[in-house]
């Protein structure tokens, strides 16, 4: 399983913290955000990574070289020079040559643990899988989902709230024909007049009309999307607790 991580953005909503470094290199309790992502994905069995960069690519290259050596994984970089004028469908399109086998695609601003990745990868009965979660209400910034019987029917930020019953977490798995159909959909959409202004979930929404997209409910797993300073505070709190749990010695019971 290969991981494609979309990390081209600067993270302007976190200025001035992202004035001179990408959001992916922000410190999350002693480690960069993307370092934590690669640690979690590596622990879940991923050994090959493709990272789409944009803002300050030289800093990303330096950091990812260190991370790759530390984790013993292969990390390839694709630069998106249009990150400032295009939305992330363009980043996916630029990575299409790497979509040559089963892969997991991850938003570059998510903080999570390996357990979430393992739970998503364990559900392998559809060409495309999308991680979702449920909550009491959904706001304008949520990537909203309409699912029925575990199958994703619609995805987008502007869906009718009366129909919405989940949100997308930013993790997608493509297998077999799902890989081919996703790549084909990206090729078609980038050629459309508004292609550069599209978010990649619009491609998932289009795929769901003809391809089975499994909505994998991961509501029980902790994660955080880092968009605003309050998100950064939450991400640090989560990471601090996770790190403390990892360091906690296991009790050995006498036989």
URGI-V685016 format. One record per residue. N is the residue number from 1. SS is DSSP state (H for helix, E for strand, C for the rest). Layout:
N&SS + N&SS
This chain:
1&C + 2&E + 3&E + 4&E + 5&E + 6&E + 7&E + 8&C + 9&C + 10&C + 11&C + 12&H + 13&H + 14&H + 15&C + 16&C + 17&C + 18&C + 19&C + 20&C + 21&C + 22&C + 23&H + 24&H + 25&H + 26&C + 27&E + 28&C + 29&C + 30&C + 31&C + 32&E + 33&H + 34&H + 35&H + 36&H + 37&H + 38&H + 39&H + 40&H + 41&H + 42&H + 43&H + 44&C + 45&C + 46&C + 47&C + 48&E + 49&E + 50&E + 51&E + 52&E + 53&E + 54&C + 55&C + 56&C + 57&H + 58&H + 59&H + 60&H + 61&H + 62&H + 63&H + 64&H + 65&H + 66&H + 67&H + 68&H + 69&H + 70&H + 71&H + 72&C + 73&C + 74&E + 75&E + 76&E + 77&E + 78&E + 79&E + 80&C + 81&C + 82&C + 83&C + 84&C + 85&C + 86&C + 87&C + 88&C + 89&H + 90&H + 91&H + 92&H + 93&H + 94&H + 95&C + 96&H + 97&H + 98&H + 99&C + 100&C + 101&C + 102&C + 103&E + 104&E + 105&E + 106&E + 107&E + 108&C + 109&C + 110&E + 111&E + 112&E + 113&C + 114&H + 115&H + 116&H + 117&H + 118&H + 119&H + 120&H + 121&H + 122&C + 123&C + 124&C + 125&C + 126&C + 127&C + 128&E + 129&E + 130&E + 131&E + 132&E + 133&E + 134&C + 135&C + 136&C + 137&C + 138&C + 139&C + 140&C + 141&C + 142&C + 143&C + 144&E + 145&E + 146&E + 147&E + 148&E + 149&C + 150&C + 151&E + 152&E + 153&E + 154&E + 155&E + 156&E + 157&C + 158&C + 159&C + 160&C + 161&C + 162&C + 163&C + 164&C + 165&C + 166&E + 167&E + 168&E + 169&E + 170&E + 171&E + 172&E + 173&E + 174&E + 175&C + 176&C + 177&H + 178&H + 179&H + 180&H + 181&H + 182&H + 183&H + 184&H + 185&H + 186&H + 187&H + 188&H + 189&H + 190&H + 191&C + 192&C + 193&C + 194&C + 195&H + 196&H + 197&H + 198&C + 199&C + 200&C + 201&H + 202&H + 203&H + 204&H + 205&H + 206&H + 207&H + 208&C + 209&C + 210&C + 211&C + 212&C + 213&E + 214&E + 215&E + 216&E + 217&E + 218&C + 219&C + 220&C + 221&C + 222&C + 223&E + 224&E + 225&E + 226&C + 227&C + 228&C + 229&H + 230&H + 231&H + 232&H + 233&H + 234&H + 235&H + 236&H + 237&H + 238&H + 239&H + 240&H + 241&H + 242&H + 243&H + 244&H + 245&H + 246&H + 247&H + 248&C + 249&C + 250&C + 251&C + 252&C + 253&C + 254&C + 255&C
